[in-house]
Amino acid sequence: MKENKKKINKIIRIFVIFILLLTFFSSEPAKSATTLFSERKRTVKIEADYTLYEWWLLSWKTSEVVCQVYTEHESWPDSAEVLYYCGSAIQKQWMDTKPCDFNQECTGFYLHLAGTSSLSREVEVNLPSPEVFISVVGCNKEPGQNNCTSLPYLRFNAYEPLPNERIIQLVGRFNGIGFSCPGGVCDLPLSPTGLDGIKIEFWAESSYGDASEVYSAQVRVIPWGDFANPDVTSVDKPTYYVDVLSSQWLGEGRSTCSEIWQSFMPIDGPPSWLRTPQLAEQLETDEDYFLLAGMLIQQGAVNASDCPYGGLEGGGAATVCGMEAAQAVVDEWQNQFNAEIIEVANQTGVPAQLMKNIFSRESQFWPGIYERVYEAGLGHLSDVGADAVLLWNPSFYSQFCPLILSEQTCQRGFGNLDKKQQQMLRGALVQKVNAACPDCPDGIDLTQANFSISIFARSILANCEQVRQIVFNNTGKQAGQVVSYEDLWKFTLLNYTSGSGCLGNAIQRTINNGNVLNWENIAYNLQPACRSGIDYVDEVSSMPEEEAMGVEDYLVSPTPVSPVAPTPTLPNVVYPTPRPGETPTYP
């Protein structure tokens, strides 16, 4: 009896161990080929020589060494390095030390270079990863048009930066359906998608044993005209409009804020105030700008001596008489930046007409600083605006910061710099867009003024990025999923002129009230201190009726049919063969 009991207990123990082992192994999910590819680190270890600088922080009074600071650059240690090696108390005393006159008793601390050492160490270097870019081929565009006369292909091009390595295959998911192509090029046939488009994920696998990051794209294909209507016989040529939103897009028509928001433009094109014309002449205006006229009179570019008070009001603006005297020069002045505005618009995706309207509202095209206005440039960039550019546009920050501070300091990122360094960068950026030049004709450096347009466009991109984050923080969704393309631009204008606090609070109140996130509801929910932004947005986004009807000036499309999204036809794809002992998984 006891022996049977021992046997039963032994069986129970074995069974329990078996269950525990089964639970342990079943909790580890099977890894796909892509996961296994991604686990290999693309790094290499090399020996690197460097120079170590030893600095002594000494007391003026006793000449004693109070602290040692080590750097790998020959310039003086900065405050952060002194803080790291010496602590906050010594750092504060050193920063408070004033220049010493040897004829008097000096106090505080001073730095002395004690010596240098040539050393070497093993460092791990990250190697460049493979990338995949997408474009549209087989579009057969008509000259001067942005539509396709036949259904095109979406082309994936993979790039392997390492020598002696190659792309094995391109892999992805097209509207939830997996595909794979051997080699580094893959053409995916497109078909009508519906108004919201479809999502595509894609990546490349390398012979190095790893994979690129997983990229995504939102693709929309819309048929236009009666040719797509099965109930009507039409002589219309097939016409398709193809839009792609992706960081990897290489084709024409990039709209960077569209990518940031993941928001498609309206099907019939954006409104007039959000368009970029092809020619500078199409941006021409002949507005009466009294402040601009006043500045031109003051600079001697206009002779208004026949007018009472020299054609000037007490605040520096032109009188009616002064405006009449300056009209021809004002017209020429307000249009001299048109070509540069269009060029910057094509480079950045910020609409040219939007920039022109903002410049009109902000500065009346005077790129210097008006009296008692502490903002600079055509867009009147302020310290707050400069802060947004440096914080929300990292690519611009990484280019601009080393012009002012050391490369090592800049690597910490704008948000991690101390307050004095941040203020230095903000001030330098505002000064960079200030084209005031007392020694230049009319008091303005026009080369600097044109250059500042590019900086201003980057500030708009930074505001687009900030709007995306504010909407996501409040909804948990991409901005383009909950707000229309045009209203996102209005949100961006409000963010630019009134600040992120005004926009964020209005979005919260709109959501709490159960209202749709559109401009009308945001304007209604703005707090009293923020409501001046409503007039600003309305003024910048308004266009004279005759300009809005200028169909030939812009690429305006006919009314589309209502497309039905069919099941996409995929190319002949090859799925990866699982390795021995590996569970086969498919995209």
Beta strands, then each sheet from edge to edge (+ up, - down):
strand 1: 43-59
strand 2: 65-71
strand 3: 109-126
strand 4: 131-137
strand 5: 153-159
strand 6: 167-174
strand 7: 177-182
strand 8: 185-189
strand 9: 198-206
strand 10: 215-224
strand 11: 239-245
sheet 1: 2+ 1- 3+
sheet 2: 4+ 5- 8+
sheet 3: 7+ 6- 9+ 10- 11+
end
